[in-house]
Amino acid sequence: MLLRAAGLWAICFIGADVIDRALRDGKYKSDEMLKILIIKSGKSWDWRNSGDFKGFSGRGGAKTISDMVVGEFEDDKGVSVKALFKKIMDE
Protein backbone atom coordinates (compact mmCIF):
# COMPACT_ATOMS: atom_id res chain seq x y z
CA MET A 1 0.00 0.00 0.00
CA LEU A 2 1.34 3.39 -0.97
CA LEU A 3 1.61 6.15 1.58
CA ARG A 4 -1.37 8.43 1.54
CA ALA A 5 -1.09 12.16 0.79
CA ALA A 6 2.63 12.54 1.46
CA GLY A 7 3.42 9.62 -0.85
CA LEU A 8 1.23 10.96 -3.63
CA TRP A 9 2.75 14.44 -3.38
CA ALA A 10 6.26 12.97 -3.22
CA ILE A 11 5.67 10.96 -6.38
CA CYS A 12 4.55 14.18 -8.11
CA PHE A 13 7.70 16.01 -7.00
CA ILE A 14 9.91 13.08 -8.04
CA GLY A 15 8.16 12.91 -11.42
CA ALA A 16 8.81 16.60 -11.99
CA ASP A 17 12.50 16.09 -11.25
CA VAL A 18 12.68 13.11 -13.60
CA ILE A 19 11.02 15.12 -16.37
CA ASP A 20 13.42 18.05 -15.80
CA ARG A 21 16.44 15.74 -16.00
CA ALA A 22 15.18 14.05 -19.15
CA LEU A 23 14.37 17.30 -20.93
CA ARG A 24 17.70 18.81 -19.90
CA ASP A 25 19.41 15.89 -21.63
CA GLY A 26 17.24 16.27 -24.74
CA LYS A 27 15.27 13.10 -24.00
CA TYR A 28 11.54 13.30 -24.51
CA LYS A 29 10.25 9.72 -24.53
CA SER A 30 8.69 7.98 -21.56
CA ASP A 31 11.09 5.02 -21.75
CA GLU A 32 14.01 7.46 -21.36
CA MET A 33 12.32 8.94 -18.29
CA LEU A 34 11.78 5.47 -16.86
CA LYS A 35 15.52 4.81 -17.18
CA ILE A 36 16.19 7.84 -15.00
CA LEU A 37 13.64 6.75 -12.43
CA ILE A 38 14.42 3.06 -12.32
CA ILE A 39 18.03 2.60 -13.38
CA LYS A 40 19.55 5.73 -11.88
CA SER A 41 17.64 5.72 -8.60
CA GLY A 42 20.16 3.35 -7.06
CA LYS A 43 17.91 2.13 -4.29
CA SER A 44 14.67 0.23 -3.80
CA TRP A 45 12.34 2.12 -1.52
CA ASP A 46 9.66 0.64 0.70
CA TRP A 47 6.61 2.83 0.03
CA ARG A 48 4.32 1.01 2.47
CA ASN A 49 2.89 2.88 5.46
CA SER A 50 5.39 1.07 7.69
CA GLY A 51 8.29 1.47 5.22
CA ASP A 52 11.14 3.89 4.62
CA PHE A 53 8.97 6.98 4.93
CA LYS A 54 7.02 6.10 8.04
CA GLY A 55 5.98 9.19 9.98
CA PHE A 56 6.22 11.66 7.09
CA SER A 57 3.09 13.65 6.41
CA GLY A 58 1.82 16.66 4.52
CA ARG A 59 3.58 18.70 1.89
CA GLY A 60 6.70 19.07 4.02
CA GLY A 61 6.96 15.32 4.46
CA ALA A 62 6.43 14.87 0.74
CA LYS A 63 9.28 17.27 -0.02
CA THR A 64 11.55 15.37 2.38
CA ILE A 65 10.63 12.06 0.75
CA SER A 66 11.25 13.54 -2.68
CA ASP A 67 14.64 14.92 -1.59
CA MET A 68 15.62 11.50 -0.22
CA VAL A 69 14.70 9.69 -3.44
CA VAL A 70 16.11 12.30 -5.83
CA GLY A 71 19.30 12.47 -3.74
CA GLU A 72 19.95 8.85 -4.70
CA PHE A 73 19.66 9.49 -8.46
CA GLU A 74 22.99 9.09 -10.21
CA ASP A 75 24.19 11.59 -12.77
CA ASP A 76 25.81 10.57 -16.06
CA LYS A 77 29.08 9.91 -14.26
CA GLY A 78 27.42 7.49 -11.83
CA VAL A 79 27.60 9.72 -8.74
CA SER A 80 24.52 10.46 -6.66
CA VAL A 81 23.96 13.83 -5.03
CA LYS A 82 24.03 12.10 -1.66
CA ALA A 83 27.40 10.45 -2.40
CA LEU A 84 28.84 13.71 -3.71
CA PHE A 85 27.70 15.59 -0.60
CA LYS A 86 29.27 12.93 1.63
CA LYS A 87 32.55 13.12 -0.29
CA ILE A 88 32.67 16.93 0.00
CA MET A 89 31.86 16.89 3.72
CA ASP A 90 34.40 14.16 4.51
CA GLU A 91 37.28 16.10 2.95
PyMOL CGO cylinders between C-alpha atoms (Angstrom):
from pymol import cmd
from pymol.cgo import CYLINDER

trace = [
    CYLINDER, 0.00, 0.00, 0.00, 1.34, 3.39, -0.97, 0.3, 1, 1, 1, 1, 1, 1,
    CYLINDER, 1.34, 3.39, -0.97, 1.61, 6.15, 1.58, 0.3, 1, 1, 1, 1, 1, 1,
    CYLINDER, 1.61, 6.15, 1.58, -1.37, 8.43, 1.54, 0.3, 1, 1, 1, 1, 1, 1,
    CYLINDER, -1.37, 8.43, 1.54, -1.09, 12.16, 0.79, 0.3, 1, 1, 1, 1, 1, 1,
    CYLINDER, -1.09, 12.16, 0.79, 2.63, 12.54, 1.46, 0.3, 1, 1, 1, 1, 1, 1,
    CYLINDER, 2.63, 12.54, 1.46, 3.42, 9.62, -0.85, 0.3, 1, 1, 1, 1, 1, 1,
    CYLINDER, 3.42, 9.62, -0.85, 1.23, 10.96, -3.63, 0.3, 1, 1, 1, 1, 1, 1,
    CYLINDER, 1.23, 10.96, -3.63, 2.75, 14.44, -3.38, 0.3, 1, 1, 1, 1, 1, 1,
    CYLINDER, 2.75, 14.44, -3.38, 6.26, 12.97, -3.22, 0.3, 1, 1, 1, 1, 1, 1,
    CYLINDER, 6.26, 12.97, -3.22, 5.67, 10.96, -6.38, 0.3, 1, 1, 1, 1, 1, 1,
    CYLINDER, 5.67, 10.96, -6.38, 4.55, 14.18, -8.11, 0.3, 1, 1, 1, 1, 1, 1,
    CYLINDER, 4.55, 14.18, -8.11, 7.70, 16.01, -7.00, 0.3, 1, 1, 1, 1, 1, 1,
    CYLINDER, 7.70, 16.01, -7.00, 9.91, 13.08, -8.04, 0.3, 1, 1, 1, 1, 1, 1,
    CYLINDER, 9.91, 13.08, -8.04, 8.16, 12.91, -11.42, 0.3, 1, 1, 1, 1, 1, 1,
    CYLINDER, 8.16, 12.91, -11.42, 8.81, 16.60, -11.99, 0.3, 1, 1, 1, 1, 1, 1,
    CYLINDER, 8.81, 16.60, -11.99, 12.50, 16.09, -11.25, 0.3, 1, 1, 1, 1, 1, 1,
    CYLINDER, 12.50, 16.09, -11.25, 12.68, 13.11, -13.60, 0.3, 1, 1, 1, 1, 1, 1,
    CYLINDER, 12.68, 13.11, -13.60, 11.02, 15.12, -16.37, 0.3, 1, 1, 1, 1, 1, 1,
    CYLINDER, 11.02, 15.12, -16.37, 13.42, 18.05, -15.80, 0.3, 1, 1, 1, 1, 1, 1,
    CYLINDER, 13.42, 18.05, -15.80, 16.44, 15.74, -16.00, 0.3, 1, 1, 1, 1, 1, 1,
    CYLINDER, 16.44, 15.74, -16.00, 15.18, 14.05, -19.15, 0.3, 1, 1, 1, 1, 1, 1,
    CYLINDER, 15.18, 14.05, -19.15, 14.37, 17.30, -20.93, 0.3, 1, 1, 1, 1, 1, 1,
    CYLINDER, 14.37, 17.30, -20.93, 17.70, 18.81, -19.90, 0.3, 1, 1, 1, 1, 1, 1,
    CYLINDER, 17.70, 18.81, -19.90, 19.41, 15.89, -21.63, 0.3, 1, 1, 1, 1, 1, 1,
    CYLINDER, 19.41, 15.89, -21.63, 17.24, 16.27, -24.74, 0.3, 1, 1, 1, 1, 1, 1,
    CYLINDER, 17.24, 16.27, -24.74, 15.27, 13.10, -24.00, 0.3, 1, 1, 1, 1, 1, 1,
    CYLINDER, 15.27, 13.10, -24.00, 11.54, 13.30, -24.51, 0.3, 1, 1, 1, 1, 1, 1,
    CYLINDER, 11.54, 13.30, -24.51, 10.25, 9.72, -24.53, 0.3, 1, 1, 1, 1, 1, 1,
    CYLINDER, 10.25, 9.72, -24.53, 8.69, 7.98, -21.56, 0.3, 1, 1, 1, 1, 1, 1,
    CYLINDER, 8.69, 7.98, -21.56, 11.09, 5.02, -21.75, 0.3, 1, 1, 1, 1, 1, 1,
    CYLINDER, 11.09, 5.02, -21.75, 14.01, 7.46, -21.36, 0.3, 1, 1, 1, 1, 1, 1,
    CYLINDER, 14.01, 7.46, -21.36, 12.32, 8.94, -18.29, 0.3, 1, 1, 1, 1, 1, 1,
    CYLINDER, 12.32, 8.94, -18.29, 11.78, 5.47, -16.86, 0.3, 1, 1, 1, 1, 1, 1,
    CYLINDER, 11.78, 5.47, -16.86, 15.52, 4.81, -17.18, 0.3, 1, 1, 1, 1, 1, 1,
    CYLINDER, 15.52, 4.81, -17.18, 16.19, 7.84, -15.00, 0.3, 1, 1, 1, 1, 1, 1,
    CYLINDER, 16.19, 7.84, -15.00, 13.64, 6.75, -12.43, 0.3, 1, 1, 1, 1, 1, 1,
    CYLINDER, 13.64, 6.75, -12.43, 14.42, 3.06, -12.32, 0.3, 1, 1, 1, 1, 1, 1,
    CYLINDER, 14.42, 3.06, -12.32, 18.03, 2.60, -13.38, 0.3, 1, 1, 1, 1, 1, 1,
    CYLINDER, 18.03, 2.60, -13.38, 19.55, 5.73, -11.88, 0.3, 1, 1, 1, 1, 1, 1,
    CYLINDER, 19.55, 5.73, -11.88, 17.64, 5.72, -8.60, 0.3, 1, 1, 1, 1, 1, 1,
    CYLINDER, 17.64, 5.72, -8.60, 20.16, 3.35, -7.06, 0.3, 1, 1, 1, 1, 1, 1,
    CYLINDER, 20.16, 3.35, -7.06, 17.91, 2.13, -4.29, 0.3, 1, 1, 1, 1, 1, 1,
    CYLINDER, 17.91, 2.13, -4.29, 14.67, 0.23, -3.80, 0.3, 1, 1, 1, 1, 1, 1,
    CYLINDER, 14.67, 0.23, -3.80, 12.34, 2.12, -1.52, 0.3, 1, 1, 1, 1, 1, 1,
    CYLINDER, 12.34, 2.12, -1.52, 9.66, 0.64, 0.70, 0.3, 1, 1, 1, 1, 1, 1,
    CYLINDER, 9.66, 0.64, 0.70, 6.61, 2.83, 0.03, 0.3, 1, 1, 1, 1, 1, 1,
    CYLINDER, 6.61, 2.83, 0.03, 4.32, 1.01, 2.47, 0.3, 1, 1, 1, 1, 1, 1,
    CYLINDER, 4.32, 1.01, 2.47, 2.89, 2.88, 5.46, 0.3, 1, 1, 1, 1, 1, 1,
    CYLINDER, 2.89, 2.88, 5.46, 5.39, 1.07, 7.69, 0.3, 1, 1, 1, 1, 1, 1,
    CYLINDER, 5.39, 1.07, 7.69, 8.29, 1.47, 5.22, 0.3, 1, 1, 1, 1, 1, 1,
    CYLINDER, 8.29, 1.47, 5.22, 11.14, 3.89, 4.62, 0.3, 1, 1, 1, 1, 1, 1,
    CYLINDER, 11.14, 3.89, 4.62, 8.97, 6.98, 4.93, 0.3, 1, 1, 1, 1, 1, 1,
    CYLINDER, 8.97, 6.98, 4.93, 7.02, 6.10, 8.04, 0.3, 1, 1, 1, 1, 1, 1,
    CYLINDER, 7.02, 6.10, 8.04, 5.98, 9.19, 9.98, 0.3, 1, 1, 1, 1, 1, 1,
    CYLINDER, 5.98, 9.19, 9.98, 6.22, 11.66, 7.09, 0.3, 1, 1, 1, 1, 1, 1,
    CYLINDER, 6.22, 11.66, 7.09, 3.09, 13.65, 6.41, 0.3, 1, 1, 1, 1, 1, 1,
    CYLINDER, 3.09, 13.65, 6.41, 1.82, 16.66, 4.52, 0.3, 1, 1, 1, 1, 1, 1,
    CYLINDER, 1.82, 16.66, 4.52, 3.58, 18.70, 1.89, 0.3, 1, 1, 1, 1, 1, 1,
    CYLINDER, 3.58, 18.70, 1.89, 6.70, 19.07, 4.02, 0.3, 1, 1, 1, 1, 1, 1,
    CYLINDER, 6.70, 19.07, 4.02, 6.96, 15.32, 4.46, 0.3, 1, 1, 1, 1, 1, 1,
    CYLINDER, 6.96, 15.32, 4.46, 6.43, 14.87, 0.74, 0.3, 1, 1, 1, 1, 1, 1,
    CYLINDER, 6.43, 14.87, 0.74, 9.28, 17.27, -0.02, 0.3, 1, 1, 1, 1, 1, 1,
    CYLINDER, 9.28, 17.27, -0.02, 11.55, 15.37, 2.38, 0.3, 1, 1, 1, 1, 1, 1,
    CYLINDER, 11.55, 15.37, 2.38, 10.63, 12.06, 0.75, 0.3, 1, 1, 1, 1, 1, 1,
    CYLINDER, 10.63, 12.06, 0.75, 11.25, 13.54, -2.68, 0.3, 1, 1, 1, 1, 1, 1,
    CYLINDER, 11.25, 13.54, -2.68, 14.64, 14.92, -1.59, 0.3, 1, 1, 1, 1, 1, 1,
    CYLINDER, 14.64, 14.92, -1.59, 15.62, 11.50, -0.22, 0.3, 1, 1, 1, 1, 1, 1,
    CYLINDER, 15.62, 11.50, -0.22, 14.70, 9.69, -3.44, 0.3, 1, 1, 1, 1, 1, 1,
    CYLINDER, 14.70, 9.69, -3.44, 16.11, 12.30, -5.83, 0.3, 1, 1, 1, 1, 1, 1,
    CYLINDER, 16.11, 12.30, -5.83, 19.30, 12.47, -3.74, 0.3, 1, 1, 1, 1, 1, 1,
    CYLINDER, 19.30, 12.47, -3.74, 19.95, 8.85, -4.70, 0.3, 1, 1, 1, 1, 1, 1,
    CYLINDER, 19.95, 8.85, -4.70, 19.66, 9.49, -8.46, 0.3, 1, 1, 1, 1, 1, 1,
    CYLINDER, 19.66, 9.49, -8.46, 22.99, 9.09, -10.21, 0.3, 1, 1, 1, 1, 1, 1,
    CYLINDER, 22.99, 9.09, -10.21, 24.19, 11.59, -12.77, 0.3, 1, 1, 1, 1, 1, 1,
    CYLINDER, 24.19, 11.59, -12.77, 25.81, 10.57, -16.06, 0.3, 1, 1, 1, 1, 1, 1,
    CYLINDER, 25.81, 10.57, -16.06, 29.08, 9.91, -14.26, 0.3, 1, 1, 1, 1, 1, 1,
    CYLINDER, 29.08, 9.91, -14.26, 27.42, 7.49, -11.83, 0.3, 1, 1, 1, 1, 1, 1,
    CYLINDER, 27.42, 7.49, -11.83, 27.60, 9.72, -8.74, 0.3, 1, 1, 1, 1, 1, 1,
    CYLINDER, 27.60, 9.72, -8.74, 24.52, 10.46, -6.66, 0.3, 1, 1, 1, 1, 1, 1,
    CYLINDER, 24.52, 10.46, -6.66, 23.96, 13.83, -5.03, 0.3, 1, 1, 1, 1, 1, 1,
    CYLINDER, 23.96, 13.83, -5.03, 24.03, 12.10, -1.66, 0.3, 1, 1, 1, 1, 1, 1,
    CYLINDER, 24.03, 12.10, -1.66, 27.40, 10.45, -2.40, 0.3, 1, 1, 1, 1, 1, 1,
    CYLINDER, 27.40, 10.45, -2.40, 28.84, 13.71, -3.71, 0.3, 1, 1, 1, 1, 1, 1,
    CYLINDER, 28.84, 13.71, -3.71, 27.70, 15.59, -0.60, 0.3, 1, 1, 1, 1, 1, 1,
    CYLINDER, 27.70, 15.59, -0.60, 29.27, 12.93, 1.63, 0.3, 1, 1, 1, 1, 1, 1,
    CYLINDER, 29.27, 12.93, 1.63, 32.55, 13.12, -0.29, 0.3, 1, 1, 1, 1, 1, 1,
    CYLINDER, 32.55, 13.12, -0.29, 32.67, 16.93, 0.00, 0.3, 1, 1, 1, 1, 1, 1,
    CYLINDER, 32.67, 16.93, 0.00, 31.86, 16.89, 3.72, 0.3, 1, 1, 1, 1, 1, 1,
    CYLINDER, 31.86, 16.89, 3.72, 34.40, 14.16, 4.51, 0.3, 1, 1, 1, 1, 1, 1,
    CYLINDER, 34.40, 14.16, 4.51, 37.28, 16.10, 2.95, 0.3, 1, 1, 1, 1, 1, 1,
]
cmd.load_cgo(trace, "trace")
